Amino acid sequence: MERLSDRPEPENTENTANDYDGFAEAYAAENENSLVNAHYERPAMLALAGDVSGRRILDAGCGSGPLAAALRDRGAVVTGIDVSAAMLALAGQRLGEGVALHRVDLRDRLPFANGEFDDVIASLVLHYLEDWGPTLAELRRVLRPGGRLLASVDHPFVAYTFQDPRPDYFATTDYAFEWVIGGQSAPMRFWRKPLHAMTDAFTTAGFRLSVMAEPQPDPAARDLFPDGFRDLSRRPTFLFFVVERLASV
């Protein structure tokens, strides 16, 4: 699910972390035109996807549906899944009946046939998971041989800075913080991994690394967000992967 990049210092959170149902409308409104989402992450993901006309794409963690809408408008046949019922309701209002939407937890088995999709897009979702293995295995299963998984995550160099004292970079660790969006406070919890653990997870699940990218924001955002654009263009924020499903592991 796509999310904001500007975060306060980490704080303790309760078991309600990552409950997007509680602030779906505020998050969706912020996400719609923000620098980091609308002018950085989504354009970068669409550029990596390339020509998607006629391709069957699973938007894994579709949120309120802005990326699914963009893919559909480019000719893709899109299916969206998300764990948040409130987010899916907003996606349904945006997308209408042309995009199938399902409430699914990415830690569970996916309700799709083997090889059903040409591409899976996991936009800013994998860092919600401590163990990528079972999820990547399922995403591989629903991809046809040669199909692509396109994923964006918090850049590991940035995630490493979210704690004082600094955590062990080489360990998989969680960090918690509070978002304040539209006047609402939302506890969040993410998992950070070193870069080699990310690439190892893809290869272990039966994928071949095709692209690893650290894109720049859309130049059109320079005049809209002059200060933020300069900052975003000078530091790592997200890391993007394109991996291909091997015919056999």
Residue pairs with C-beta under 8 A, 6 or more apart in sequence:
1 20
1 61
1 62
1 63
1 82
1 84
1 87
1 123
1 124
1 125
1 128
2 31
2 37
2 41
2 42
2 63
2 66
2 67
2 123
2 124
3 27
3 31
3 37
3 124
4 27
4 30
4 31
4 34
4 36
4 37
4 179
4 181
5 36
5 232
5 237
5 238
6 36
7 162
7 177
7 179
7 188
8 177
8 178
8 180
9 162
9 164
9 177
10 162
10 163
10 175
10 176
10 177
11 176
11 177
11 178
11 187
12 176
13 176
13 177
13 178
13 187
13 188
13 189
14 187
16 22
16 187
17 176
17 187
17 188
17 189
18 128
18 187
18 188
18 189
19 84
19 186
19 187
20 27
20 63
20 83
20 84
20 86
20 87
21 84
21 85
21 86
21 87
22 86
22 184
22 186
23 179
23 181
23 182
23 184
23 186
24 64
24 84
24 86
24 87
24 89
24 90
25 86
25 90
25 182
26 181
26 182
26 183
26 184
27 63
27 64
27 181
27 182
27 186
28 63
28 64
28 87
28 90
29 182
30 181
30 182
31 37
31 38
31 63
31 64
31 66
32 38
32 66
35 217
35 221
35 224
35 225
35 228
35 229
35 232
36 232
36 237
37 66
38 66
39 217
39 218
39 220
39 221
39 224
39 225
39 229
40 215
40 217
40 218
40 221
40 232
40 237
40 238
41 123
41 124
41 152
41 238
42 66
42 67
42 70
42 123
43 217
43 218
44 152
44 213
44 215
44 238
44 240
45 67
45 121
45 123
45 150
45 152
45 240
46 67
46 70
46 71
46 74
47 215
48 150
48 211
48 213
48 240
48 242
49 57
49 71
49 119
49 121
49 150
51 74
52 71
52 74
52 75
52 76
52 119
53 74
53 75
53 76
54 75
54 76
54 77
55 75
55 76
55 77
55 118
55 119
56 76
56 77
56 79
56 116
56 117
56 118
56 119
57 71
57 76
57 77
57 78
57 79
57 117
57 118
57 119
57 120
57 121
58 78
58 79
58 80
58 81
58 112
58 116
58 117
58 119
58 120
58 121
58 139
58 142
59 65
59 67
59 68
59 71
59 78
59 79
59 80
59 81
59 121
59 123
60 81
60 106
60 120
60 121
60 122
60 125
60 139
61 81
61 82
61 83
61 106
61 122
61 123
61 124
61 125
62 68
62 80
62 81
62 82
62 87
62 88
62 91
62 101
63 82
63 84
63 87
63 90
63 91
64 87
64 90
64 91
64 94
65 80
65 90
65 91
65 92
65 94
65 95
65 99
66 94
67 121
67 123
68 78
68 80
68 91
68 95
68 99
69 94
69 95
69 99
71 78
71 121
72 78
72 95
72 98
72 99
76 119
78 99
79 99
79 100
79 101
79 102
79 112
79 117
80 88
80 91
80 95
80 99
80 100
80 101
80 102
81 101
81 102
81 103
81 104
81 106
81 110
82 88
82 91
82 101
82 103
82 104
83 103
83 104
83 105
83 106
84 103
85 103
88 101
88 102
88 103
91 99
91 101
92 101
95 101
102 111
104 110
104 111
106 122
106 125
106 128
106 129
106 135
106 138
107 129
107 134
107 135
109 138
110 138
110 139
110 141
110 142
112 142
113 142
114 141
114 142
115 142
115 143
115 144
115 145
115 147
116 142
116 144
117 142
117 143
117 144
117 147
118 143
118 144
118 147
118 148
119 143
119 147
119 148
119 149
119 150
120 139
120 142
120 143
120 147
120 148
120 149
120 150
121 149
121 150
121 151
122 139
122 149
122 150
122 151
122 152
123 151
123 152
124 152
124 153
124 154
124 238
125 151
126 132
126 135
126 151
126 153
127 153
127 154
127 159
127 190
127 191
127 192
128 189
128 190
128 191
129 135
129 191
130 172
130 174
130 191
132 193
132 198
132 201
132 205
133 201
133 204
133 205
136 149
136 201
136 202
136 204
136 205
136 207
137 205
137 206
139 149
139 205
140 149
140 205
140 206
140 207
140 245
143 149
143 245
144 245
145 245
145 246
145 247
146 244
146 245
146 247
147 244
147 245
148 210
148 242
148 243
148 244
148 245
149 202
149 207
149 241
149 242
149 243
149 244
149 245
150 240
150 241
150 242
151 240
151 241
151 243
152 238
152 239
152 240
152 241
153 198
153 238
153 239
153 241
154 190
154 192
154 237
154 238
154 239
155 214
155 236
155 237
155 238
155 239
156 169
156 192
156 193
156 194
156 195
156 198
156 239
157 236
158 235
158 236
158 237
159 175
159 190
159 192
160 166
160 167
160 169
160 192
162 175
162 177
162 192
163 175
167 173
167 175
167 192
169 194
170 194
171 194
172 191
172 192
172 193
172 194
172 197
173 191
173 192
174 189
174 190
174 191
174 192
175 189
175 190
175 192
176 187
176 188
176 189
177 187
177 188
178 185
178 186
178 187
178 188
179 185
179 186
179 188
180 186
193 201
195 239
198 239
198 241
199 209
199 212
202 209
202 241
202 243
203 209
205 249
206 245
206 246
206 248
206 249
207 243
207 244
207 245
207 246
208 243
208 244
208 246
209 241
209 242
209 243
210 242
210 243
210 244
211 240
211 241
211 242
212 239
212 240
212 241
213 239
213 240
213 241
213 242
214 236
214 239
214 240
215 240
216 233
217 229
217 232
217 233
221 229
222 229
225 232
